[in-house]
Amino acid sequence: MPSKISGYSTSEPLAPLKGSNTGTVAAEKSTSEAAAASATVQTGDHVTLTTSARSLQKLSEAVAQSPVVNSSKVASVKQAVSSGSYKVDAGSVADKLLQFESGLK
């Protein structure tokens, strides 16, 4: 059920329009405040990156420039698999899986 709000005129805006000099806020400013505001020069936006943000940016650039696939390693593994000489060390694989799992905790 909608509530009715009364006590304001719809012909006048609730707040002065941005950039407008006709609002009551602009009319109430003293001349010293207006002079101080005009003396202030805006230099633009300024962004400062933290050290960690810079490090992440450098890492991101390094990852973007590195090749996705090491083609020489892929070729050597492919040749070893096709010739039957590729051996999997199950103990080494299990150790690496345990190290990875412990790093997730």
C-alpha positions in Angstrom: 0.0 0.0 0.0 1.6 3.3 -1.1 2.1 6.1 1.5 1.3 9.6 0.6 4.0 12.2 1.2 3.0 15.8 1.6 4.6 19.1 2.5 6.6 19.9 -0.6 5.9 21.4 -3.9 6.5 19.3 -7.0 7.2 22.5 -9.0 10.5 23.2 -7.1 13.4 20.8 -7.0 14.3 19.3 -3.6 18.0 20.2 -4.0 19.7 22.8 -6.2 20.8 21.4 -9.5 24.5 20.6 -9.8 26.3 23.5 -11.5 23.4 25.8 -10.9 24.0 29.2 -9.3 20.3 29.8 -8.5 20.2 27.4 -5.5 19.9 28.6 -1.9 23.2 27.0 -0.9 25.1 29.1 -3.4 23.3 32.3 -2.3 24.2 31.7 1.3 28.0 31.5 0.7 29.9 34.4 2.0 32.2 36.3 -0.3 35.3 35.0 1.5 34.2 31.4 0.9 33.6 32.1 -2.7 37.0 33.7 -3.1 38.7 30.8 -1.4 36.9 28.3 -3.7 37.9 30.2 -6.8 41.5 30.4 -5.7 41.7 26.6 -5.4 42.9 25.0 -8.6 42.0 21.4 -9.2 44.9 19.4 -10.5 42.9 16.3 -11.5 42.7 12.8 -10.1 45.6 11.1 -8.5 46.1 7.4 -7.9 48.8 5.8 -5.8 49.4 2.0 -6.0 50.6 0.1 -3.0 53.7 -2.1 -3.2 51.6 -5.3 -3.4 49.5 -3.8 -6.2 52.6 -3.0 -8.2 54.0 -6.5 -7.6 50.7 -8.1 -8.7 50.7 -5.8 -11.8 54.3 -7.0 -12.7 53.3 -10.6 -12.1 50.3 -10.2 -14.3 52.4 -8.7 -17.1 54.9 -11.6 -16.8 52.2 -14.2 -17.0 50.6 -12.6 -20.0 53.9 -12.6 -21.8 54.9 -16.2 -21.0 53.9 -18.9 -23.4 50.9 -20.9 -22.4 52.5 -24.3 -23.4 56.1 -25.4 -23.3 56.1 -27.0 -26.7 59.6 -28.6 -26.3 58.5 -30.4 -23.1 55.2 -31.5 -24.7 57.1 -32.9 -27.7 59.5 -34.9 -25.5 56.7 -36.3 -23.3 54.7 -37.2 -26.4 57.7 -39.0 -27.9 58.4 -40.9 -24.6 54.7 -42.0 -24.4 54.6 -43.2 -28.0 57.8 -45.1 -27.7 56.8 -46.7 -24.3 59.7 -45.3 -22.4 57.6 -42.9 -20.3 57.7 -44.0 -16.7 55.5 -42.6 -13.9 57.0 -42.5 -10.4 53.9 -43.1 -8.3 55.7 -42.2 -5.1 56.8 -38.8 -6.4 53.2 -38.1 -7.7 51.8 -39.0 -4.3 54.3 -36.8 -2.5 53.4 -33.8 -4.7 49.7 -34.4 -4.2 50.2 -34.4 -0.4 52.2 -31.2 -0.5 49.5 -29.6 -2.6 46.8 -30.8 -0.3 48.6 -29.5 2.8 49.1 -26.1 1.1 45.3 -25.7 0.7 44.6 -25.9 4.5 
